[in-house]
C-alpha cells in the first residue's frame, strides 16, 4: 500500500552499503542501532510492543529517535503499511520518513505518515457513505468558517445586542467545545463569561452552523477529527479494521494534542495497545489552540502498562545554557522531572540585561549583534524572540537605522490573501457546486452583481447543479456569462489539474487588475499557486492539502527591511518552537509582560507562561541574552513595569549573569 497521507516526489535513495550488524532474538539487523543512538534513544527504539511514553527534552534528538524507531519496526518484521506516524505538519512526517529511508531502505516510504487531519480526511473519504456524507465534501479553512458563521448570525439575529461576540469568537467557542469535548455553555462560562448574556443565541448559531455544513457538504478542521471519532465509536467493525490495519502507532509532539486527538489515538490502539507517544511536557505552550496539557501527563493512566523513557542528553545547547533552562523548568508545579545535559564543552553563561528603557534595550541588541558578526556568527544564526509581535517595534526601527537586515515572522499568510482565496473559491465550486460561500464569493467579483442578486441566483444553481444562463433572470444573465462559460468548460473537460488552474487564473486575471492597484505583486502569488498545483493530479487532493497544510507566507508576505538572504530573525516564541539559532535574544522579559499580567491569577496559565520561557531559552546553542527595560508602561494595567520576569528570580550568578546598562 502506498503512502496515502503524503504527496511527495519519489526519489531513489542513495543507500549506504550496509554490513549485517547484529543478530538479536533471531533477527539480523542492517542498522547498528546501539552505536547510532545514545542509551535512552536505543531503549525507546528497541521496544516493540506495548505503550511507550518518550519524554524528549528540548534538543535531545526526538526526530532521530522516531526515525530509527520506524526503521527498527520494519527490521523486526512489521509491514510498513501497518505503521502509522502522526505528526503536526506534513513536512515533519516527510522528513522523518525520508530519513528513515536513508537509514534503512525504500520500504520506509510505504509507512502511513501525516497529520491527524490528513489521516482523518483520508479515512472519511473512504468511509463517507457510512456516515451519510458526500465523498466530494469541501474542507473550509478558518476564514471560510467565519464567513459561514457571519452569514448565519446575520440571518438569525439581524438586530444583535451591543455586546455580541464577533464571528471569530463564535467560531473559537465552537472549536473549543469540540476539541475539549465540553458543552458550549460550559466553554462560555469558563472562558468567555463576558458573553454569558447571549449564551442561547450562540448555541442556536452553533446548531445552525452544524446543519448548514451538512446541507452544503462542508467540513471545518474540527469536523475531520470529530467525524473520525464518531466513525470509530459508532461502527465497531470499522474501529477494529482500522486498529488492525495500523498495528503500531507513533505520535510526535504529543504534548500538543487536544482531547479529541487523544480519544482518536485510544480508539486506533484499542486492539493492540501499541502506541509510542513522543513529546515534552515542558514544551506544552498551545493551550490557546486547544492543546490539553493533561494528555501527556495522564498518558500512563490512559494506556495499559506504560513504559516511560526520558531523553535528557541535549545536542543543541552548551551546558551553561542548559543549567539555566533546567533551573527555570524545575519551578513548574507539575512535570516529568528531567535534567538536560550535554557533552558540548565551553560556552558563555547566559546574561540578564537591565536597560533604562525600550530604546536602550534595542540599542544594546543591535550593538551586540554587530559584535557577534565580528566573532564570525552568521546573521542568519541570530534570533530575537518576543512574547508577542508588538514588543519588537523599537528594535525594528533601530535595526533599520543601522542597516542590519532582518525578517519578521508574521506577514500575511498565503492562504489568507484575498486573491488566492478568490482562485480557491472558483476551484471549490468546480468540485462542489453546493458550496454556497464559495459561490457567493466568486459571483460578488462580477461587475453589476450585488448581494441581492447572488441570494436569488444561488438557490437556482443549487436546485439544478447546473450553470445554465437560461435559468437566470434575463437582465442579469449577461453579467454571469463569462463566469458560467468558464465553469462549464472546466467541469466538462478532461484537462490535467494544472491546466484547469491556469485557465481559472486566466479568467480571473482581468478581475485582479481591476480590483487591486498592486496586482503585479499579487501575480507572483498566482504563479506560485500554479507551481503548487503541478504536484497533484486530482483537484480534491489539491484543495484538501491547501486547507490542511497551507503554505505559510505570501511571496510578498514575509516582512523584510532589506532583501538579503542573510538576515537576522525576529519571531514570537510560539512561532520559534522547534527551531534553533547560535545566538538568541529574549526581549522585553519584564514581569507583567512575561509572564503576562493576565496569567497572575491562574496557576495553569502561569505554568504555561513558565513553559514558554523554557521554550525560548532552549532555542539557543551558544549565546543567550535576556533583556528587559525598567520603565515599560503597560496600557492595559495603567502601570509602569520595572522588574525582571519572576521566572528569573533568585537564580545564582554562576548560572545567570546580570548586566546593568541603565547608566550606559
N, C-alpha and C positions, 0 to 999 in steps of 0.2 A: 504494500500500500504506500503510495507516495505521500509526502507531507502535504496535508490539506490546509494547513494553517499558515504557511509562509509562502510568499511569492518571491522567488529569488532565482537568479541566474545560476544554472548548474554548471559548475566548473570541475574539471578533472583535477583532483588534488595532487600535489606533488608529495607523495608519501615518502616517509623515511624508510630506509631499509632496516627493518626490524630483525633483531635476533630473538629467537624464542627465549623468554626471560626466566619465568619461574613456573613451577608446577605446584599448584596448591589445591588440595582436595580433588585431584584428578584432572584439573584444568590447567592447560599450558597457556600462559599469558604472553601476548606480544609486547605489552607495555609494562615497564618496570615501575609499577605504581609506588612501591615502597621507597624507591630512591628519588622519584619525581616529586613526591609530596612530603610535607612535614608530618610528624606523628599524628596530630589531630586530624589533618586533612585525610590521611590514609585511613584512619579509623572510620571516618564518615563514608569514604568511598567504598570500602570493602564490606560494609554492612549490606546485605542483600534484602532480606525480608524484614517486615515489621515497620512500625512507625518510628521515625527519627526526627528529632529537632536539632538543627545545627545553628547554634548561636554564633554568628560570624561577625566579630568586631570589625570596625572600620579598617579597611586596607589589609585584611587578613586572607585575601585570595578566595572569596566565595565563588567567583566565576570559575576559577580553575577547579575548585572542588566539584562544582556541578558538572563541568565539562568532563572531568575524569570519572565521575560517577556514571554518566551516560555510557562512556566507553567501557567501563568495568561491567555494567549490567549486560551489555551486548556480549562481552567476552565470557560472561557467566552463563550464556545460552538464552538470554531473554531476547525475544524477537523485537526489532526496533519499533514495529507498529504497536507493540504492547506497552510502550513507554510514552508518557505524556509529560512534557515540560511546559509549565505555565509560568509566564513572566509578565511584567507590566508594560513592556514595549516589545514590538516585533523585532526591533533592532537587537535587543538583548538576546532574544531567542535565536535569531540568525547567527549572532556572534558565537554563542555557546555551541550550536550545532556545527558551525564551520570549524571551530577549534577542536571539537570532538572528532570531526572527520580527519583533521590533520594529525591528531593524536593516535587515532586507530585506523579507520578506513571509511569508504563511502557508505557503509551500512548506516552510519550515524545520520545521513541525510534523510533517512526514512522514519526517523523519530518524529512524532507529532509535537511540534513546538509552536507556541504562540501565546497571545494574551488570553485572559479569561474571556474577554468579549469576542475575540475572533473565534475561539473554540466554541462559545455559545452560538455564534452566528452560523458556524458550520453544522452543528448538531440540529439547530432549529430548522434550518432549510431542509435538512434530511428528513426530519420528522414533523414538518409543518402541518401535514394533513391530520395527524393525530391530535393536534391542538386546534384544529379548525382554522388554520392560518393560510393565507395565500403565500405561495412559495416566493413571489416576487415582492415581498414586503420591503419597504424603504426604511433605511436607518437614518433617523434625524440626528443632527448634532445639537448642541445645547441652544444655539441661537434659533434654529428651526423650532425646537420645542417651546422656546419662549414666545415665538410668534403664534404658535397654536394657543398657548395659554392666554396671550393677549386677545386673540380673536374670541375665545370663549368667554373671557371676563367681560369684554365689551358687549357680548351678546346676552349674557346672563344678568349682568349688573351694569347697565348703561349709566346709572346715577350712583356712583360709589361714594362712600363716606370719605371725608378728607384724609383720614389716616388709614389708607388701604395699601397693602403691600404691592410693590412693583412686580412685573411679570417674572423677573429673575428670582425674586424672593419666593414667590408662589412655587416656582419650579424647584428651588432649593429645598423648600419644606417637603414637597412631594418626594424628591430624591432621597432625602434623609429618612423619610418614613419607610421607603422601600428598602434602602440599604441597611438601615439599622433594625428593620423589621419591627417598627413601632407604629401605633396608630397616629394618624395626622394630628389629632387633638393633643396627644402627649408631646409630640415634637414642638408644637406651637407653645404649649405650656412651659416646656423646659428651655427652649432656645429662642423663641420668638414671642415672648409674653406681651410685647407691645402691640401684637395683633390679635390678642385673645378675643377682643370685641367683635372680630369678624371671622371667628373660627368656623361657623356654619357655612358662610359663603365660600371660604377656602376649601372646605370639604366638598361642597357642591361643585366647585370648579374642578377639583381633582377627579370626581366621578365623571363629569362631562369630558375631561381630558382622556380618561381611560377609554370611554365609549367612542370618542372621536378617533382615537388611534386605531382601534379595532375596525371601525367602519371604513377607514381610509387606508388600511394596510400599512400603518406607520409604527415603527418601533423607536423608542429612545434608548440611550445606553443602558439604563436601568432595566428596561424590559427584557433585554437579551439575557441578563442573569436571572431575572425573576421567572421568566418562562422556562428557562432551562431547569431551574429548581422545581417548578410545577410539573414539568415533564417527568422528572425522575420520581417525584413524590407520588404522583397520581397514576403512574404506569410502571408497576413493579417489574414487568418484563423488560422494559427499556432500561430501567436502572441497572438491572442485573447484566444486561447486554453490554452497556457502557462500562460498567465496573470490570467485567471480564475482558473487555477489549483493552482497557487501559489498566493493566495489572500493576504497573509501577508508576507512581505519580511523584513528580518533583515540582516544588513550588518555590520560586525565587521571591525575595523581598516579602516574606510572609507577614512582617510587621505592618505592611501597608494594606493588607486585605481588610475588607469590611465584613460585617456579619453574614451577609448573603453569600459572599465568596467562600467563607469558611464552611457554611452549610453545604455548598456545592461540592467542596473537596470531601466532606464527610460522606456524602451520598455516592460520589465516584469511587471512594475507597471502601464502600460498605461490604464488598465481597472478599476483600483480601487484607485490608489494614496496611498496605504497603505505601506509605506516604513519607517522603522526606521534605520537610519544610525548612528552608534556609532563610535566615533573617537576623536582625539585630534589634532587640527591644529598645536599645539606646538611640536608634535612629528612626523611631516612630514619630513623625512630625506632620502627618497629614490628617489629623482629626477633622480639620475643616472640610476635607473632601469625603469624609465618612469612614476613614480608616479606624478600625477598632483595636485599640491597644490590648484589649483583653484577649484577642485571638491568639497572639503569640504567648502571652502569659498563661493562658488556660489550655494550650495545646496538649500538655501532659494529661489533662482531665478529659479531653475530647476523644483521645485515641487510646487503645489498649497498650500497655507495656512499652511506653515511650522511652527510647534511649536518647539522652541529651548529651550532645558533644559540643564543646566550646572551641572556637578558633580564636586564639589570642596572639599568635605571632604576627606582628604587623610588618608589611613590606613597603610601606609608604613613607612614614614619618621617622624623624630622629627620636631617640629616647627622651630627649629634653622636651619635645612637644608632647610625647605620649604621657610623660609624668603629669603634665597639666591636664590633658584630656581625661586621664584616669581619676584625677582629683575631682574634676567637675562632675563626672557621671557617678562618682561614689555618693553624691548627695541626693541622688534620685530616691524617692520614697519606696518604690517597688521596682525590682530589676532582677535580672540574672547576673549575679556578680561575676565579673571577669576583670583581668588586669592585662592590658596590652603591653607587649614588649617587642623589642626588635634587636637584630644583630648589627644594625647600622651604627657606625661609630661617629663621634663628634656631634657638631650642631650647636648653635647658639640657643640660649634659653629664650622662651617667649617673653615678650615685653608688653606691659600695660602702660600706655602713653596718655598722660593727662594734659590736655590742651586748654588754652584760655577760652576758646570759642570754636565754632564750626569752621571759621575761616582759617584759624591757626592749625586746626586738625587737617584740613585739606592741604595746606602748605607743607606740613610735615610729611604727609603721604607722598606728595609729588617729589619732595627733596629726597626721601628715602628710596623712591622708585629710581631716580636718576643715579643714586649711589649703587643700587643693586645692578643697574645696567653696567656700571663701571666694574662691577665684580663678576661680569660675564653671565649674569642671569638674563635670559631672553625675556623681552617684554611680554610675549605671549604666555610666559610661565609665571606671570604675576596677576593676582586677582584681588579685587576689593569686594568684600561681602557686606551686605546691609540687611538689617531686619526687615525693612521694606524699601521699595524702589525710590520713595521720596527723599530718603536720607542722604542720597549722594549728590544732591543738586549743587552745593557749593564746590564739591570735589570736581564735578564735570566742568564747571567754569574754570577752575584753576588748571586742570589738565589742558583745556583748550588754550588758555593763555600761554602755557609753556610748550605748546605744540607736541604734547605727548598723545599719540593716537590711542583711542580706546573704543571698545564696543560695549554696548549696554544691552543685556538681555531684557527683552520686554517690548520689542517693536510689534506692529500689527501682525497677527498670525495669518499665514497664507490662506487658511480656510475661512477666515472671518472677514477677508476683504470683500467689498461689495461686488466687484467684477467677477471674482471667482465663484461667489455664491450664485451670481446670475447664470454662469455657464453650467454649474452643477444642477440648478433648478431645471434648465432645459433638458439635461440628460435624465434627470429623475422622472420627468413627465414622459419621456420616451419609454422608460422602464415601467412606470406605474402611473397611468392616467388618472388614478383615484387620488393622487397626491395633491390635495386642494391648495396647500400652502405654496408648493412649487408652481402650480398652475397660476395662482393669483399673482405670484411674483413676476413671472415672465409676461403675463398679459399687461400688467401695470407699466411695463417698459415701453409699451406701444404708444405712439402718439395718438391723442384723441380718445384714449381709453382710461376711464377712471374706475373707482371702486364700485360705483353703482352698476356700471356695465359688466364688470367682472362678476359681481354677485348674481347677475341674471344669466350670464353665459355658462358659468361653471356647472350648474345643475343640468343644462342641456348636454354638455360634453359627458358628464358622469352617467347620464341615463343611457347613452348610446355607445360610450367608449370610442367615439369617432371624432375626428377633427374635420367636420363637414361644414363648409361655409354656407350651404343652402339652409342649414338648420338655424342660422343666426338671423337676427333682425336685419333686413336689407340695408338699413342706414349704416350699420356697423361692420358689415361683412368685409368691406374694403380695408378697414383698419387691421383686421385679423388675417388677411390673405397671405402676406409673406410668412407669418408665423405658422399658420396651418399647412401651407405648402411645404415648408421645411420639415415640420414634424411628420407629415405623412410620407414624405420622400425618405426620411431616415428610418422610420418604423418599418417600411416595406422593402428596405434594401438588404443586400447580403454583404455589405462592406465590412471590413475589419474595424475594430473599435477605434483605432487611431484616426482612420479616415472619417468616421462619424464625428469624432471630437473636432477634427479640423473643419468639417462642414458646419457644425454648430457655431464654432468661433467665427468662421467667415460670415455667417448670417448675423452674428452678434456685433461684429466689428463696427458697423455704422452707428449702432446704438452706443457703443463705448465712446466713440469720438464725439457724439452729440452730448453725452451725459457728463463726461469728465474732462476738465481742462488739462489734466496731467495724463491723458490717455496713452501717450508714448511710453511713459514709465510703466503703466499698468500692462501694456502689451508684452513686456518682458515676462510677467507672471503667466500670461496666456501661452507663451512659448514654452515655459516650464511645465505648464499643465499638459500640453501636447506630449512633451517628453515623458511625463509620468504615465500617460496612457499607453505608451509603447511597451510597457512592462506587463500588460494584461491582454487577455483575449476576449473576456466577457465583461459586458457593461455592469452587471450586478456585482461581480467581484471587485471591479474598479471602484464603484461608488461605495461599497461596503468598507473597503480598506481606507478610502478617503475619510469616511466618518469615524472609523475605529482607530486609525493610525494617521491622523492628519499631519501633513508636512508642517514643520514648526513655524517657518517665517516666510513672509513675502520676500521676493527678490529685493525689494526696496525697504523691507520691514525692519531689518536689524539696524539700529541707530549707530552710526559711526561718525566721529567728528573728523576723521581723516581716513580716506580709503587706502588702507595698507593692510597687508596680510599679517604683519607683526604688530599686534596692538594689545594693550592691557585690557583685562576683562572687568567689568562691573556687573555684579549679579546679586539677586536676592539669595538668601541662604537656601530657601526651598528649591530654587532652580539649580543650585550648585550641588545638590545631593548626588553622589556617585562620581563626581569629578574631583580633580586634584591639580595643584599647582606647586611650583617650587616655593613661592613666597605668597603669603596670604595676609591681607589686612582686614580686620573686622572693625567696621566704622560705626560710631555712634553707640557704643556699648555703655550707655548711661541708664541707671535704674529708673524705670518708668517708661522707657522705650524698649529696653532689652534687659529683663523681661518687660513686656507691655504692662502698663498700669491696669489694663482690663483683666489681667490674669491674677491680680493680687488676692482676690477673694475666692479663688478656685484652686484647690490643691492639684486637681487633674491638669488644669491649664498651666499652672506654674511648673509642673513636672514636664509638660510638653515644651515649654519655653527653655527649660534646662537642657532637654534633649536637642533642641535647636542650637543652643550654644555648643554642645558637644559635636554636632554635625559640622558646624562652622570651623571649629578648631582642628578637626581631623581631616580637613581638606589640605592642610599644609604639609609639605615634605621637609623643608629645611628652615624656613623663616616664618615666624608668626608674630604679628603685631596687632594688638587690640587697642583701639583709640576711643577716647571719649572727651567731650567738651564739658567744662564746669559751669556753663551758663546757657544750657539749651532750654529755650522756652517752649512749653507744651501747651498748645491752644486748647486741647480737649480737657485738660485739668486746670488750666489757668495757673500753672506753677512753673517755676524755674527748676529744672532738673540739674543736679550737680554731682551726684555720687556715682561711682562706677557700678556696673551690674553686680547685684548681690551674689551672683554665681561665682564672682571672683573674690569675695570677702575672705579674709583670713587665710590666704594662700601664702606659704613661706616664700621668702625672697630667693631661696635656692631652686624654686620651681618657676616662679613668675617675677621677673624684674619689673620695677616701677620706675618709669621715666617721667619726670615732671618738666614740661616745657612751657609752662604758663608764663615764665619770666623771659622766655626766649625772644 
